[in-house]
Amino acid sequence: MRVGRTHSIALLGLTGVAVEIEADISSALPSFTLIGLPDAALSQSKERVRAAIGNSGCDFPSQKITVNLSPAALPKQGSAFDLAIAIAILTATGEVPAESLVGVVHVGELSLDGRLRPVNGILPSVVAAQRAGFTVAVVPTANVDEASLVPGIRVVGVASLREAAIWHGADVESTPVEAIPRITMESAPEPSGDLADVIGNVDAVEAMLVAAAGGHHVFLLGPPGAGKTMLAARLPGLLPDLEAEAALDVGSVRSLAGLPVGEQLSLRPPFEAPHHTASAAALVGGGSAVIRPGAAARASGGVLFLDEAPEFKPSVLDALRQPLESGVITIHRASAVASYPGRFQLVLAANPCPCGQYGAPDSECTCPPQARRRYVGRLSGPLLDRIDIQFRVARITAAHLAAAADQPRMTTADARARVAVARSRAADRLQGTPWRLNGQVPGTWLRSTGMRLPQSVTASLDRALERGGLTMRGYDRVLRLAWSVADLDGAERPDASHVGQALYLRRAIAT
């Protein structure tokens, strides 16, 4: 009996688990058995491996072959195990020396002629391999740039199974082949434009600054043409660059989704704007056989913008309630549970009624009152209660346009500098806690002895709670906003004016 062993990586969400590939060759009737909970794509690897080994100048054994994927209870998905299975078989036949496999992980799909096809999810796979203690990752040539973004592990790119076997020391004649290129999905264009393009709506611009400073979620209500989409598209530009770990998570999610990652990790916050016909699986992620990340996971570290929010299905919108609270997207299936990062800033935009003209000056709304209530009512109360800033955006008039022509407007660069200073103040205050932004701080901590604001400062807030104008969750979110307003203002602690401004940002729609 001969046994060959090597390793690959199984992904569940962004979590990678090292999988040991064991190939046993025994004297029995020729057969090829693959065990260890493979899915349909992985089960079909038997024919790909058989043809690839034969077309790579190696002999496929005409004996009983049993390949085990361990741990056996972990579901395995996809075709990225092909290379590891083939190397394990070649090790069992003695063509590849076993000592060359120590500390090496193999990821890649085989074509029938022995060439390696690039796979999605190579970045989180190599991250998992590095954290599991592997020192070398053998990947398809087209995945080398992406895999090389992970520090602390050597990346070896091979174009074919023959090249991989030769690299391990197999006595096989070298035959150059053309590497199979990677075909990626086209990513959405990055939002462009400067904050200075926004004319008028000074209060709305200030609301977006507060949102950027504290990582708060935003709901913008206003008629068509008021500038809601323009404001939302400029929010990513107000955010500072991502930290290295967050950029790696963003790149890993893009890799899993089949989107281009680039030769360097992007440090700019992502921006996702799914169409209102998106399903719950498209928004938060899902799938039956393979669990894939949705728009919310791809927006982690950046902005998720839902334009025409009432046009989304209510069940789709309510699927965001859990990630808004926890910052993690968890998808449960019968066979597995996958988790993705979900620390995004949500921006909802909506018209006040189906025709969009309700409340706009010199415009006539044709919607009956019941239709207006039903339209905005598609946004559930529990969802809106999780939105810190709820602001009404007014349509710009000719008077606003004339007044703005002679006034200097804040640029994106200036606004980002203000946000960076405010976030620095919050980070210093939150040092030693699990949080870095005001939007992440729980209300119990803000109401603790050391952080509690005097009753004279919170008087207006206490009255709103007493009269039922705010829930307890809303009370805590106004406190968060007050600290963000104070950070932007350069104050040590919020005063009554900061709390009043925060309450206005929270309840501007109702006023």
Order of alpha helices (4+ residues) and beta strands (2+ residues): beta-beta-beta-alpha-alpha-beta-alpha-beta-beta-beta-alpha-beta-alpha-beta-alpha-alpha-beta-alpha-alpha-beta-alpha-beta-beta-alpha-beta-alpha-alpha-beta-beta-beta-alpha-alpha-beta-alpha-alpha-alpha-alpha-alpha-alpha
